[in-house]
């Protein structure tokens, strides 16, 4: 049966990669975006854009009409939990057969990390709704390094993490797992923790970036307060505070486990940090 898959965050980090992968499958792809300008990006493609603000239940309900499967991700904000719960409730009302939610490694309502608390709360609400669902819990995105590209181009990678290891994962592999789950059987009810192929220190990530660009990149361990000062003004306070909590979680060694999820679900090994660095060399190389 030909199915319709709705992708929220279709121009975002995971959503844009997922849309491209879904075009290779026998499904109709509907991309939910927040503006006409974003919808225009899909002009001339096989993707059907729908404009809907996550805070507008009527628009979200319209976007979900006739959808068989949906991928749920929202921008990081204080409203994310409420937006995701509302979307899930509307998806259940619309008769969506399978909801795939992007969560986070170690999601737990008792966590000191706000992101992990809200993801776990949304997961619980989705279970309560009784809709068939799959939860994807990826580790730190390697693409997060792109937000630090300025200092990296100057030869420094700053983070309050010491020599703790994190099994960071390439976003493209997260999207590949999502595509497999949205187009194949047997994933309903599963929770997939998604990691890269190795647990890395930030010094090792810095070295890989240096190898790719041909210029040394040094990792500089900084106190949380210094890292926070760098984030202020770049990110909203809520998100900046959440990233500090994330990095404290990493520094405690709580994100070092390596799992074979990408290989098992997609049949392909996850990308290494060297592959990520080579593929994004231009972003980290001084002009």
C-alpha positions in Angstrom: 0.0 0.0 0.0 1.3 3.4 -0.9 1.6 5.5 2.2 2.0 9.2 3.1 4.8 10.1 5.5 4.7 13.6 7.2 8.1 15.0 8.2 8.1 17.8 10.7 11.1 20.1 10.9 11.6 19.2 7.2 14.2 22.0 6.7 16.0 21.2 9.9 19.0 19.2 10.9 17.5 15.7 10.8 14.4 16.5 8.9 16.1 17.7 5.7 18.3 14.6 5.6 15.3 12.4 6.2 13.2 14.0 3.4 16.0 13.3 0.9 16.2 9.6 2.0 12.5 9.1 1.9 12.4 10.2 -1.8 14.2 7.0 -2.5 11.3 4.9 -1.2 7.8 4.2 -2.4 6.0 6.7 -0.2 4.5 10.1 -0.6 6.5 12.7 1.3 4.8 15.6 3.0 7.0 18.2 4.5 5.7 20.3 7.4 7.3 23.8 7.5 6.6 27.0 9.3 6.5 29.5 6.4 5.8 30.0 2.7 9.5 30.8 2.2 10.5 27.4 3.7 7.8 25.7 1.6 9.3 27.3 -1.6 12.5 25.2 -1.0 10.5 22.2 -2.2 9.3 23.7 -5.5 9.8 21.4 -8.4 10.5 18.4 -6.2 8.3 15.3 -5.4 7.8 16.6 -1.9 4.5 18.2 -0.9 5.0 21.1 1.5 2.4 22.0 4.1 2.7 25.2 6.1 1.8 24.8 9.8 2.9 26.4 13.0 3.3 23.9 15.8 1.4 26.3 18.1 -1.7 26.3 15.7 -3.6 23.0 16.4 -6.0 23.5 13.4 -3.0 23.9 11.0 -1.3 20.9 12.5 -4.5 18.8 12.2 -4.8 19.8 8.6 -1.2 18.8 7.9 -1.9 15.4 9.5 -5.0 14.7 7.4 -4.5 11.5 5.4 -1.1 10.8 6.9 -0.1 7.2 7.6 3.2 7.7 9.4 4.8 10.8 10.9 8.2 12.0 12.1 8.2 14.3 15.1 10.9 16.8 15.9 10.5 20.4 17.1 12.9 23.3 17.6 14.6 23.4 20.9 12.6 25.7 23.1 10.7 26.0 26.4 7.6 25.1 24.3 9.0 21.9 22.8 7.3 19.5 25.3 3.9 21.1 24.9 4.2 21.3 21.1 5.2 17.6 20.8 2.5 16.4 23.2 -0.1 18.4 21.2 1.2 17.0 17.9 1.1 13.4 19.2 -2.5 13.9 20.4 -3.5 15.3 17.1 -1.8 12.5 15.3 -3.7 9.9 17.3 -7.0 11.7 16.6 -6.1 11.8 12.9 -5.5 8.0 12.8 -1.8 8.1 12.1 -0.7 4.5 12.2 2.9 5.0 13.3 4.6 8.0 15.0 8.4 8.2 15.1 9.7 10.7 17.7 13.2 12.0 17.8 14.2 11.8 21.4 17.7 11.8 23.1 20.0 9.3 24.6 19.3 8.6 28.3 15.8 10.3 28.2 14.5 10.2 31.8 11.9 12.3 33.6 14.2 12.3 36.7 17.3 13.5 34.8 19.0 16.7 35.9 19.1 17.6 32.2 16.1 19.5 31.0 16.2 18.1 27.5 16.2 14.5 28.8 13.3 15.3 31.1 11.1 16.7 28.4 11.8 14.0 25.9 10.9 11.3 28.4 7.7 13.1 29.3 6.7 13.3 25.7 7.5 9.6 25.3 5.3 8.8 28.2 2.4 10.7 26.8 2.7 9.0 23.4 2.6 5.6 25.2 -0.5 6.7 27.1 -2.2 7.6 23.8 -1.8 4.1 22.5 -0.6 5.1 19.1 2.1 2.8 17.6 5.4 4.6 18.1 9.1 4.3 17.8 11.5 6.5 19.8 14.9 7.4 18.4 17.4 8.3 21.1 20.6 9.6 19.4 23.7 10.8 21.2 25.5 14.1 20.6 25.3 15.1 16.9 28.7 15.5 15.3 27.0 18.3 13.3 26.9 20.2 16.5 30.5 21.0 15.8 29.3 23.2 12.9 27.9 25.7 15.5 31.5 26.0 16.8 33.0 26.4 13.4 34.3 29.9 14.0 36.7 29.0 16.8 37.6 25.8 15.1 38.7 27.7 12.0 41.0 29.6 14.3 42.4 26.3 15.6 40.5 25.8 18.9 37.6 23.6 20.0 36.2 24.7 23.4 34.0 22.6 25.7 33.6 21.9 29.4 34.0 18.1 29.1 37.6 17.2 29.9 38.7 13.8 28.6 35.2 12.2 28.9 34.2 10.1 25.9 31.0 10.5 23.9 29.8 8.2 21.2 28.8 11.1 19.0 26.8 10.3 15.8 26.5 11.8 12.4 23.0 13.3 11.8 22.9 11.5 8.4 22.9 8.2 10.2 20.1 9.3 12.5 18.1 10.2 9.4 18.9 6.8 7.9 17.5 5.0 10.9 14.4 7.2 10.8 13.9 6.4 7.1 14.2 2.7 7.7 11.7 2.8 10.6 9.2 5.0 8.6 9.3 2.7 5.6 9.7 -0.8 7.0 7.8 -3.1 9.3 8.6 -4.3 12.8 9.7 -1.2 14.5 6.5 -0.3 16.3 7.1 -0.2 20.1 10.9 0.0 19.8 13.2 2.5 21.4 16.5 2.8 19.5 19.5 4.4 21.1 21.7 5.7 18.2 25.4 6.2 18.5 28.4 6.6 16.4 31.0 3.7 15.9 33.3 4.9 18.7 33.4 6.8 22.0 35.4 9.9 21.4 37.1 12.5 23.5 36.8 16.1 22.2 40.5 16.1 21.8 40.1 13.2 19.3 37.3 15.1 17.5 39.6 18.2 17.3 42.4 16.0 15.9 40.0 14.6 13.2 39.0 18.2 12.2 42.6 19.1 12.0 43.5 16.2 9.8 40.6 17.0 7.5 41.6 20.7 7.1 45.4 20.2 7.2 45.6 22.7 10.1 46.0 21.6 13.7 42.9 22.1 15.9 43.5 22.0 19.7 40.8 21.0 22.2 40.6 23.4 25.1 38.8 22.3 28.2 37.0 25.3 29.7 35.0 25.8 32.9 31.2 25.6 32.5 30.9 29.4 33.3 33.3 30.2 30.4 31.3 28.0 28.0 28.1 29.6 29.2 29.5 33.1 28.5 30.3 32.0 24.9 26.7 30.7 24.5 24.9 33.8 25.9 23.7 36.0 23.1 24.1 33.3 20.6 21.4 31.0 22.0 18.3 31.8 24.1 19.1 31.4 27.8 16.9 28.3 28.2 18.7 26.5 25.4 22.1 27.7 26.6 21.4 26.4 30.1 20.2 23.1 28.6 23.5 22.7 26.7 25.4 23.3 29.9 23.4 20.5 31.5 24.0 18.3 28.4 27.8 18.8 28.7 27.8 18.1 32.4 26.0 14.8 31.5 28.7 14.1 28.9 31.5 15.0 31.4 30.1 12.5 33.9 30.8 9.8 31.3 27.1 9.0 30.9 27.1 9.1 27.0 30.1 6.8 26.2 28.2 3.6 25.3 28.6 2.4 21.7 25.6 0.5 20.3 25.2 -1.3 16.9 21.8 0.3 16.2 22.7 2.0 12.9 24.2 -1.2 11.5 21.3 -3.3 12.7 18.5 -1.0 11.5 20.0 0.2 8.2 22.4 -2.5 7.3 25.2 0.1 7.0 27.9 1.0 9.5 27.7 4.5 11.0 30.0 7.2 9.8 33.2 7.8 11.6 34.4 11.2 12.9 37.0 11.2 10.1 34.2 10.9 7.5 32.2 13.7 9.1 35.3 15.9 9.2 36.2 15.3 5.5 32.6 15.8 4.4 32.4 19.2 6.2 36.0 20.3 5.6 34.9 23.5 4.0 33.0 24.7 7.1 36.1 24.3 9.3 38.7 25.7 6.9 39.7 29.4 7.1 38.7 31.3 4.0 
